[in-house]
Amino acid sequence: MPDSPDPNNSAEIDRTLRLQQRLRIQAISGILLTALVVGGIASYQFYQSRQHAIINQLQKELEFGALTIGNKLNEYKNITLQITSRSRIRDMLQRYNQRQISLNRLMAETKPRLTDAMRLSPEIMGITRLDQLHAQIARIGESLPMASWPDEHLTAMVSLGLPAKLGENELLAVAAEILTTDKERIGTDLVFFDVARSVEVVERLSTRFRYANRIFFATPKDGQLRFFQFDSVAQNSADPASDGALLKRLSTEIENGIVRLPDGNNIEQTLVRVQIPDVSWQLIFQAETGLIMQSARSDTWYLFISIMLLMIAGIVITNRLIKPTVGEIQVNSQTLRALNIRNQQLLDQTLRNKRLLDDVLNHTPVVIFIKDLNGHYVHVNQAFADERDLSIDEIIGQTDHDLHPPEIAELFRANDRRAIENNNPVIIEEQFEIDGEMRTFITTKFPLKDLDGESYAICGIATDVSHIKKSEELKYALETAETANQAKSVFLANMSHELRTPLHGILSYSELGKSRLETVNREKLGKYFENINISGKRLLNLLNDLLDLSKLEAGKVELVYEKTDLVQLLNDCIEEQSAGLLEKSLKITRPEKRIDTGLDCDRSKIFQVIRNILSNAIKFSQTGGMIEVQLDDCQLESDSGKIDAIELCLIDDGEGIDSDDLDKIFDKFAQSKNRLPGGTGLGLSISREIILLHRGEIWAENSADRGAMLKIRLPRKRTQGGN
């Protein structure tokens, strides 16, 4: 007969099953509760991030719109300044204010010029000119009522009015003062522009954000904000001035940015204010907060429901998968225990190796450091810490910006990136101040790589070479001082000769004339005076050269630009030097290539340069030789790119210039070793300063078949930044 079941065992089994069921329910309940909490927190964070994203997108598009409007307003201001800056306008107004001409003549002179100024921009709809008492002198085209004129045009150089509808167009008045050269206001120009482009920007923003109640503007007036909008733009609500309480709080609570305020109906409104660059206008966007955040709420609900569904699915899947895993957990726990013991042994060994490495690094005199890819120090040796008078623990986790001035920190980070990008060690000279002393280090930086060959840190080894650097700098300073002393000695020797020779001539002939005043005839006496005059002029020319050079180097020379023909200037200079050419039987070959030789320059200064280089060419050419002149088109580099220029080249018939002296001959007091002695060495220095002042170039070369070539390049038009 089979054994009957043991009721005690059945009860134990039932109790075990109920316990398992209760544990499962508790586990599922805990997971569901966790899901609700996590889902709620995640949904809240998502809602906050969506809010920020919507507001940020709104603000960026408003900033772009403000930038576009600001550029257009600045364009209007610049055009208005162009109209008022014409010298003829100032002269006529000043003469009228001084009662030198009548109002009728002023109006007759003004209207044609205002008509011509209308052509500066198709957006100009009209111009009104006022005298210094703000009475109208002349008017061309459209005009707005005085209520839309700028309030501050009496005190500001350029100011904006308020936009107003005139017929089918929206106009804006821009006022600019007309000033004399002494900054005295003698009149005002009011230019009326069609602001259709700015209206388009606001309309585009209104279309982009359909939930916007309105988009309007604000400008300060008497310590308060005055609000206005473009009449041509359709708005979802009334004129901004209609909600006075809301705008009063807006004008007092924020300067720039985002604020939420209740309107007159106690509905929360979001207002975003953006400053329009370079003008006093501000662009303001207004919409109901609920409408703006409607999409954020919808997306958040979708996210929360999705999280709940995923949690439920996860509970079901986890419940099915966990059953076969429970039996394996016990076996795996034993394996994990063995692995933990092995890992502890490896950790102990690693710590011993690290301690050994730290002892070695901290006792080496060179500076050693390791930084992660974000620039944080993860390890430094004791030498590094001693250099900065900090402990190692104080340095770990810091960056170069925490330890050094910004410019030094940026230099160190740039060198770090260079080593990582090169994927190889780089050797760099780095300088920075420690305890008030400038120190120089030769640093080797190289990337540290993991087992996959990926860089995870940057290591640097730096050696202090400050004492070596100081020795090199002292040596260089001594060499520089010696060179300067030699140049000074040569200059003083030449100057003493050049000054003594004409002075000796003046004194000698004056003494001779004085002693023979009663006996010599008038013709002979006239010859004495002529020699005194020649010596005096020679002395004056020398002093003028010194004065010109000192003015050029001090930046006190103002160029007087005028239209100049370079060929005519060259011919005048050749004519002036004809006696020297005839004395040495020299011929000059003119350029065969026909080019445009017109340019804007200071005629007298360029004539002085050509005279210097032509005089040198005559001086150093052999008797009976030939001087060649070449002209060609070329280009020069400028801040705005390549510009058109003209090149003048003079080739003499001498022995050329020593290759070591090609650059030095333009230095003060310098002369080539294989050129004839004489002169002070100032002519080419002066020439170089004049050419550089014109934003041009001058240099010397040796011709392939005969003497030296002096080349000059000058821009055809006056360049920006030129004197």
C-alpha positions in Angstrom: 0.0 0.0 0.0 1.5 3.4 -0.8 2.4 5.8 1.9 -0.2 8.5 2.6 0.9 12.1 2.3 2.3 13.8 5.4 -0.1 16.7 6.3 2.8 18.5 8.0 4.9 18.4 4.8 1.8 19.7 2.8 1.4 22.6 5.2 5.1 23.5 4.9 4.8 23.4 1.2 1.7 25.6 1.2 3.4 28.1 3.6 6.5 28.2 1.4 4.3 28.8 -1.7 2.5 31.7 0.1 5.8 33.2 1.2 7.1 33.1 -2.4 3.8 34.6 -3.6 4.0 37.4 -1.0 7.6 38.1 -1.8 6.8 38.3 -5.5 3.9 40.7 -4.8 6.1 42.9 -2.6 8.9 42.9 -5.2 6.5 43.9 -8.0 4.9 46.5 -5.7 8.3 47.9 -4.9 9.3 48.0 -8.6 6.0 49.7 -9.5 6.5 52.3 -6.7 10.0 52.9 -7.9 8.8 53.2 -11.5 6.3 55.9 -10.4 8.9 57.8 -8.5 11.5 57.5 -11.2 9.0 58.2 -13.9 7.7 61.3 -12.1 11.2 62.7 -11.4 12.3 61.9 -15.0 9.1 63.5 -16.4 9.6 66.6 -14.3 13.2 66.9 -15.4 12.2 66.4 -19.0 9.5 69.1 -18.7 12.0 71.5 -17.2 14.5 70.8 -20.0 11.8 71.2 -22.7 10.8 74.5 -21.1 14.4 75.7 -21.2 14.8 74.4 -24.8 11.7 76.2 -26.0 12.7 79.5 -24.2 16.3 79.2 -25.5 15.1 78.6 -29.1 12.7 81.6 -28.7 15.5 83.8 -27.3 18.0 82.8 -30.0 15.6 83.5 -32.8 14.7 86.9 -31.2 18.4 87.7 -30.8 19.0 86.9 -34.5 16.0 89.1 -35.4 17.4 91.9 -33.2 20.8 91.6 -34.8 19.2 91.9 -38.3 17.2 94.9 -37.3 20.3 96.4 -35.5 22.4 96.0 -38.6 19.7 97.7 -40.7 19.4 100.6 -38.1 23.2 101.1 -38.1 23.1 101.2 -41.9 20.5 104.0 -41.7 22.7 105.8 -39.1 25.9 105.5 -41.3 24.0 106.7 -44.4 22.7 109.7 -42.4 26.3 110.5 -41.2 27.5 110.3 -44.8 24.9 112.9 -45.8 25.9 115.3 -42.9 29.6 114.9 -43.2 30.0 116.6 -46.6 32.2 119.7 -46.2 30.2 121.8 -48.6 27.2 121.3 -46.3 29.1 122.6 -43.3 30.5 125.6 -45.2 27.1 126.7 -46.5 25.4 126.3 -43.2 28.2 128.1 -41.3 28.1 131.0 -43.7 24.3 131.2 -43.4 24.4 131.2 -39.6 27.0 134.0 -39.8 24.6 135.9 -42.1 27.1 135.8 -45.0 24.5 134.3 -47.4 20.7 134.5 -47.6 18.2 131.8 -46.9 17.1 131.7 -50.5 20.6 131.0 -51.6 21.1 128.4 -48.9 17.9 126.6 -50.0 19.0 126.8 -53.7 22.3 125.2 -52.8 20.8 122.7 -50.4 18.0 121.1 -52.5 20.2 119.7 -55.3 22.5 118.2 -52.8 19.7 116.6 -50.9 18.3 115.2 -54.1 21.7 113.8 -54.9 21.9 112.3 -51.4 18.6 110.5 -51.9 20.5 108.2 -54.3 22.6 106.8 -51.5 19.9 104.2 -50.8 16.6 103.2 -52.3 15.3 103.0 -48.7 15.6 106.8 -48.3 12.1 108.2 -48.7 12.8 111.8 -47.8 15.3 114.3 -46.2 14.6 117.4 -44.2 17.4 119.8 -43.2 17.1 122.1 -40.2 19.2 125.0 -39.2 20.8 125.4 -35.7 17.5 126.8 -34.4 15.7 123.7 -35.8 13.9 125.7 -38.4 13.3 123.9 -41.7 15.7 124.9 -44.5 14.8 122.4 -47.2 12.8 119.2 -47.6 13.0 116.6 -50.3 10.6 113.6 -50.6 8.5 112.3 -47.7 8.4 113.5 -44.1 6.9 112.4 -40.8 5.1 114.5 -38.2 7.4 116.0 -35.5 5.9 113.5 -32.9 7.8 110.7 -34.7 11.1 112.7 -34.8 13.9 111.7 -32.4 13.5 113.4 -29.0 17.2 113.4 -28.3 18.4 114.8 -31.7 19.3 118.0 -29.9 22.1 116.3 -27.9 23.0 113.1 -29.6 25.2 112.9 -32.7 22.9 110.4 -34.4 19.5 109.4 -33.0 16.4 107.4 -34.0 12.8 108.4 -33.9 9.7 106.2 -33.7 8.4 104.3 -36.8 5.1 105.7 -38.2 2.8 104.7 -41.0 2.7 107.0 -44.0 0.5 105.8 -46.8 1.5 102.2 -47.6 5.0 102.6 -46.1 6.3 102.4 -42.6 8.9 105.2 -42.1 11.6 105.9 -39.5 13.2 109.3 -38.9 17.0 109.3 -38.2 18.5 112.6 -37.0 22.2 113.5 -37.3 23.8 116.8 -36.3 25.8 118.8 -38.7 29.0 119.9 -37.0 31.8 122.3 -37.8 35.4 121.2 -37.6 35.3 122.7 -34.0 32.4 120.3 -33.1 29.9 123.2 -33.0 26.4 122.2 -34.1 25.2 124.3 -37.0 22.2 122.2 -38.2 20.5 118.9 -38.2 19.6 116.4 -41.0 16.4 114.3 -40.7 16.5 111.3 -43.1 13.3 109.3 -43.4 13.8 105.6 -44.3 11.4 102.9 -45.4 11.8 100.2 -42.7 10.2 97.4 -44.7 13.1 95.1 -44.0 12.7 95.4 -40.3 8.9 94.9 -40.6 9.7 91.7 -42.6 11.8 90.5 -39.6 9.0 91.1 -37.1 6.4 89.5 -39.5 8.6 86.4 -39.8 8.9 86.1 -36.1 5.1 86.5 -35.7 4.6 83.7 -38.3 7.2 81.5 -36.7 5.7 81.8 -33.2 1.9 81.8 -33.9 1.1 81.8 -30.2 2.7 85.2 -29.8 0.3 87.9 -28.5 2.5 90.6 -29.9 6.0 91.6 -30.8 6.9 95.2 -30.0 9.8 97.5 -29.1 10.9 99.7 -26.2 13.3 102.6 -26.0 14.3 104.6 -22.9 12.9 108.1 -22.3 13.3 110.2 -19.2 14.4 107.2 -17.1 11.4 105.2 -18.2 10.7 102.9 -21.2 8.5 104.0 -24.1 6.8 101.2 -26.0 5.9 101.1 -29.6 5.4 98.7 -32.5 5.3 98.6 -36.3 1.9 99.6 -37.5 2.3 97.4 -40.6 2.7 94.1 -38.6 -0.6 92.3 -37.7 -0.6 91.5 -34.0 -2.8 89.1 -31.9 -3.5 91.8 -29.3 -3.8 95.6 -29.0 -1.1 98.2 -29.0 1.5 97.5 -26.3 0.7 100.7 -24.5 -2.8 99.3 -23.7 -1.7 97.1 -20.9 -0.1 99.8 -18.8 0.2 97.9 -15.5 2.0 94.9 -17.2 4.5 97.2 -19.1 5.1 99.3 -15.9 6.3 96.2 -14.1 8.3 95.1 -17.2 10.1 98.5 -17.3 11.1 98.3 -13.6 11.7 94.6 -12.9 14.2 93.5 -15.7 16.8 95.1 -17.8 17.3 92.3 -20.3 16.2 88.7 -20.5 13.0 86.7 -19.6 10.3 87.4 -17.1 6.8 86.0 -16.3 4.2 88.5 -15.2 0.4 88.4 -14.9 -1.6 90.7 -17.2 -4.7 92.6 -16.4 -6.8 89.4 -16.6 -4.4 87.7 -14.2 -3.2 85.3 -17.0 0.5 84.6 -16.8 2.4 86.2 -19.6 6.0 85.3 -20.7 8.0 88.3 -21.9 11.4 88.1 -23.6 13.4 91.2 -24.0 16.5 91.4 -26.3 18.7 94.5 -26.7 19.2 95.5 -30.4 22.9 96.0 -30.8 24.4 99.5 -30.9 21.1 101.3 -30.6 18.7 102.1 -27.7 15.9 99.9 -29.0 14.9 96.7 -27.4 12.8 93.9 -29.0 10.1 92.5 -26.8 8.1 89.3 -27.3 4.9 88.6 -25.4 2.8 85.4 -25.2 0.7 83.4 -22.7 3.0 81.1 -20.8 0.4 78.2 -21.1 0.4 78.4 -24.9 4.2 78.4 -25.1 4.5 75.4 -22.8 1.7 73.4 -24.4 4.0 71.2 -26.5 6.3 70.6 -23.5 3.3 69.3 -21.4 2.2 67.0 -24.2 5.7 65.6 -24.7 6.1 65.1 -20.9 2.8 63.1 -20.7 3.9 60.9 -23.6 7.3 60.3 -21.8 5.6 59.4 -18.5 3.2 56.9 -20.1 6.0 55.4 -22.1 8.1 54.9 -18.9 5.2 53.2 -17.1 4.6 50.9 -20.1 8.3 50.0 -20.2 8.4 49.4 -16.5 5.4 47.0 -16.7 7.0 45.2 -19.6 10.3 45.0 -17.7 8.5 43.5 -14.6 6.9 40.7 -16.7 10.2 39.9 -18.5 12.2 40.1 -15.3 9.8 37.7 -13.5 10.2 35.2 -16.3 14.0 35.5 -16.6 14.8 35.5 -12.9 13.6 32.0 -12.1 16.4 30.0 -13.9 19.0 32.5 -12.7 18.4 32.0 -9.0 19.9 28.6 -9.0 23.1 29.9 -10.6 23.6 32.8 -8.1 24.9 30.5 -5.4 27.4 28.8 -7.7 28.5 32.2 -9.1 28.9 33.6 -5.6 31.7 31.1 -4.8 33.4 32.0 -8.0 33.1 35.8 -7.2 34.6 35.2 -3.8 37.7 33.5 -5.3 38.0 36.4 -7.9 37.7 38.9 -5.1 40.6 37.3 -3.2 42.7 37.3 -6.4 41.8 41.0 -7.1 42.8 42.0 -3.6 46.2 40.3 -4.1 46.7 42.2 -7.4 45.6 45.5 -5.7 48.2 45.0 -3.0 50.9 44.4 -5.6 49.8 47.5 -7.6 49.9 49.7 -4.4 53.4 48.5 -3.6 54.5 49.3 -7.2 52.9 52.7 -7.0 54.7 53.5 -3.8 58.0 52.5 -5.4 57.3 54.7 -8.4 56.3 57.7 -6.3 59.5 57.4 -4.3 61.6 57.4 -7.5 59.6 60.4 -9.0 59.6 62.5 -5.8 63.4 62.2 -5.5 64.3 63.2 -9.1 65.2 66.9 -9.5 63.3 67.4 -12.8 59.6 68.4 -12.8 57.2 65.5 -13.8 53.4 65.7 -14.1 50.5 63.8 -15.6 47.2 65.5 -16.7 44.0 64.0 -18.1 42.7 65.0 -21.5 40.6 67.8 -19.8 43.7 69.4 -18.3 43.3 68.2 -14.7 46.4 67.2 -12.9 46.2 63.5 -11.8 49.8 63.1 -10.7 52.8 65.4 -10.0 56.1 64.8 -8.3 57.6 66.6 -5.4 59.7 68.9 -7.6 56.6 70.2 -9.3 54.9 70.9 -6.0 58.1 72.6 -4.6 58.3 74.9 -7.7 54.8 76.2 -6.9 55.1 76.2 -3.1 52.1 73.8 -2.8 51.5 70.3 -1.6 50.9 67.5 -4.0 47.3 67.0 -2.7 46.6 70.7 -3.3 47.6 70.4 -6.9 45.8 67.1 -7.8 42.5 67.9 -9.5 43.5 71.5 -10.4 44.0 72.8 -13.9 46.6 75.2 -15.4 44.0 78.0 -15.1 43.9 77.4 -11.3 47.7 77.6 -11.0 48.8 80.2 -13.6 47.6 83.5 -15.3 45.2 83.0 -18.2 47.7 83.6 -21.0 50.2 81.1 -19.5 47.5 78.5 -18.9 46.3 78.8 -22.5 49.8 78.4 -23.8 50.3 75.2 -21.7 47.0 73.8 -22.9 47.9 74.6 -26.5 51.2 72.7 -26.1 49.2 69.7 -24.6 46.9 69.6 -27.5 49.8 69.7 -29.9 51.4 66.6 -28.3 48.1 64.7 -28.4 47.4 65.7 -32.0 50.9 64.8 -33.2 50.6 61.4 -31.3 54.3 61.7 -30.6 56.6 63.5 -28.0 57.1 67.2 -28.6 59.9 69.3 -27.0 58.9 72.8 -26.1 60.5 75.8 -24.4 58.0 77.2 -21.8 58.4 80.4 -19.8 56.5 81.6 -16.8 56.9 83.5 -13.6 57.7 81.8 -10.3 58.1 84.0 -7.1 58.5 87.1 -9.2 61.3 85.5 -11.3 60.9 84.6 -15.0 61.9 80.9 -15.4 62.5 78.9 -18.5 61.9 75.2 -18.8 62.6 72.7 -21.6 59.5 70.4 -21.5 59.0 67.1 -23.2 55.3 66.3 -23.5 53.9 63.0 -24.8 50.5 61.2 -24.7 49.9 58.2 -22.5 47.9 55.4 -24.2 45.8 52.5 -23.0 45.9 48.9 -24.2 43.8 49.9 -27.3 46.3 52.6 -28.3 43.9 55.4 -27.3 45.4 58.5 -25.5 44.0 58.9 -22.0 46.4 61.4 -20.5 49.4 63.7 -21.2 52.7 63.4 -19.4 55.3 66.1 -19.2 59.0 66.1 -18.0 60.4 69.6 -17.6 64.0 70.7 -16.9 64.8 74.2 -15.6 67.3 75.9 -18.0 66.8 79.4 -16.7 70.5 79.8 -15.8 71.5 78.7 -19.4 68.9 81.1 -20.9 70.2 84.0 -18.9 73.7 83.3 -20.2 72.5 83.3 -23.8 70.5 86.5 -23.3 73.5 88.3 -21.7 75.6 87.2 -24.7 73.0 88.5 -27.1 72.7 91.8 -25.2 76.4 92.3 -25.3 76.6 91.6 -29.1 73.7 94.0 -29.7 75.3 96.7 -27.6 78.6 96.3 -29.4 76.8 96.5 -32.8 74.9 99.6 -31.7 78.2 101.2 -30.4 80.0 100.5 -33.7 77.0 102.0 -35.6 77.1 105.1 -33.4 80.9 105.5 -33.9 80.5 105.3 -37.7 77.6 107.7 -37.6 79.5 110.2 -35.4 82.6 109.9 -37.7 80.5 110.6 -40.8 78.5 113.3 -39.1 81.6 115.1 -37.8 83.0 115.0 -41.4 79.8 116.1 -43.0 79.2 118.9 -40.5 82.9 120.0 -40.4 83.3 120.2 -44.2 80.6 122.8 -44.9 81.3 124.7 -41.6 85.0 124.9 -42.6 84.0 126.2 -46.0 81.7 128.8 -44.5 84.3 130.0 -41.9 87.2 129.9 -44.4 85.5 132.0 -47.0 84.0 134.4 -44.5 87.4 135.0 -42.9 89.0 135.3 -46.4 86.3 137.9 -47.4 86.7 139.7 -44.2 90.5 140.0 -44.4 90.3 141.2 -48.1 87.2 143.3 -47.9 89.1 146.5 -48.8 91.4 145.0 -51.5 89.5 142.3 -53.4 87.2 143.2 -56.3 83.4 142.7 -56.2 83.5 139.7 -58.5 85.9 137.9 -56.3 83.9 138.8 -53.2 80.8 137.5 -54.9 82.6 134.2 -55.5 83.3 134.0 -51.7 79.7 134.6 -50.9 78.6 131.9 -53.5 80.9 129.3 -51.8 79.5 130.3 -48.4 76.0 129.8 -49.8 76.8 126.4 -51.2 78.4 125.2 -48.0 75.4 126.6 -46.0 72.9 124.7 -48.3 74.9 121.5 -47.9 74.8 121.9 -44.1 71.1 122.8 -44.2 70.3 119.6 -46.3 72.1 117.5 -43.8 70.2 119.0 -40.9 66.9 118.6 -42.8 67.7 114.9 -43.4 68.2 114.4 -39.6 65.1 116.3 -38.8 63.0 114.4 -41.4 64.2 111.1 -40.0 63.5 112.0 -36.4 59.9 113.2 -37.4 59.3 110.0 -39.4 60.5 107.7 -36.5 58.4 109.8 -34.0 55.3 109.4 -36.2 54.8 113.2 -36.5 54.8 113.3 -40.3 51.3 113.8 -41.9 51.1 112.8 -45.5 49.2 115.1 -47.9 47.7 112.8 -50.5 47.0 114.0 -54.1 46.6 112.5 -57.5 50.1 112.0 -58.9 51.6 110.6 -62.2 54.7 108.6 -61.2 56.3 109.0 -64.7 56.0 112.8 -64.5 57.4 112.6 -61.0 60.3 110.5 -62.3 60.9 112.9 -65.2 61.0 115.9 -62.8 63.6 114.1 -60.7 65.7 113.2 -63.7 65.6 116.8 -64.8 66.8 117.9 -61.3 69.7 115.4 -61.4 70.6 116.2 -65.1 73.9 117.9 -64.0 75.1 114.7 -62.2 74.1 112.6 -65.2 75.9 114.9 -67.6 79.0 115.0 -65.4 79.4 111.2 -65.5 78.1 110.8 -69.1 75.3 108.5 -67.8 72.3 107.5 -69.9 68.9 106.6 -68.5 66.7 104.1 -70.3 62.9 104.7 -69.9 60.4 101.9 -69.4 59.0 100.3 -72.6 55.9 98.8 -71.0 52.9 101.1 -71.1 51.0 101.0 -67.8 48.7 103.3 -65.8 51.2 105.3 -63.7 48.6 107.3 -61.7 48.5 106.9 -57.9 47.4 108.6 -54.7 50.4 109.7 -52.6 52.3 112.6 -51.0 54.0 114.0 -54.1 56.8 115.8 -52.3 57.7 112.8 -50.1 57.7 110.3 -53.0 59.8 112.9 -55.0 62.3 112.9 -52.1 62.5 109.0 -52.2 63.1 108.9 -56.0 65.7 111.7 -55.6 67.5 109.6 -53.0 67.6 106.4 -54.9 68.4 108.2 -58.3 71.2 110.1 -56.6 72.6 106.8 -55.2 72.4 105.3 -58.7 74.3 108.2 -60.3 76.9 108.2 -57.4 77.6 104.4 -57.7 77.4 104.0 -61.5 80.6 103.9 -63.6 81.3 106.8 -65.8 79.7 106.4 -69.2 77.4 103.7 -67.9 73.6 103.3 -68.0 70.8 103.6 -65.4 67.7 101.5 -66.2 64.2 102.5 -65.1 61.4 99.9 -65.0 57.7 100.3 -64.2 55.2 97.4 -63.8 51.8 96.5 -62.3 51.8 94.5 -59.1 49.8 93.8 -55.9 50.4 94.4 -52.2 49.0 92.5 -49.2 46.8 94.6 -46.9 44.5 94.0 -43.9 41.6 93.7 -46.4 43.4 91.4 -48.8 45.3 92.1 -52.0 45.3 95.6 -53.4 46.5 97.0 -56.8 50.0 98.7 -56.7 52.7 100.0 -59.0 56.4 98.9 -58.9 59.3 101.2 -59.7 62.8 99.6 -60.2 66.1 101.5 -60.7 69.1 99.5 -61.8 72.5 101.2 -61.5 75.8 100.4 -63.4 78.0 99.9 -60.3 79.6 97.0 -58.5 76.4 96.0 -56.7 75.8 95.6 -52.9 77.4 93.0 -50.7 74.8 90.3 -50.1 75.2 90.7 -46.3 74.3 94.4 -46.6 71.1 94.1 -48.7 68.9 94.6 -45.7 71.3 96.6 -43.6 71.6 99.5 -46.1 68.1 100.7 -45.0 69.2 100.9 -41.3 70.2 104.3 -39.9 73.8 105.3 -40.4 74.5 102.0 -42.4 76.5 101.8 -45.6 77.5 98.9 -47.8 81.0 97.7 -47.4 81.7 97.6 -51.2 80.2 101.0 -52.0 82.0 104.3 -52.2 82.4 106.1 -48.8 80.6 109.3 -48.0 77.3 110.5 -46.8 75.7 109.9 -43.5 73.7 106.8 -44.4 70.4 108.5 -43.8 68.9 108.7 -47.3 67.7 105.2 -47.6 66.5 105.2 -44.0 64.3 108.2 -44.7 63.1 106.6 -47.9 62.1 103.4 -46.2 60.2 105.3 -43.5 58.3 107.3 -46.2 57.4 104.2 -48.2 56.2 102.3 -45.0 54.1 105.4 -44.1 52.4 104.9 -47.5 51.8 101.2 -46.7 54.3 100.3 -49.5 57.5 98.2 -49.7 61.1 99.0 -50.6 64.0 96.6 -50.9 67.4 96.1 -52.6 68.6 93.3 -54.9 71.7 92.6 -57.0 71.1 92.5 -60.8 72.2 89.3 -62.5 74.4 91.0 -65.1 75.3 94.4 -63.5 74.9 96.7 -60.5 72.3 97.0 -57.7 68.5 97.2 -58.1 66.3 99.4 -55.8 62.6 98.4 -55.9 59.6 100.3 -54.6 56.0 99.2 -54.5 53.3 101.7 -53.8 49.5 101.2 -53.5 47.6 103.0 -56.3 44.9 104.1 -53.8 45.3 105.4 -50.2 44.9 102.3 -48.0 42.8 102.2 -44.8 45.1 102.9 -41.8 47.5 105.0 -44.0 48.8 108.2 -42.5 
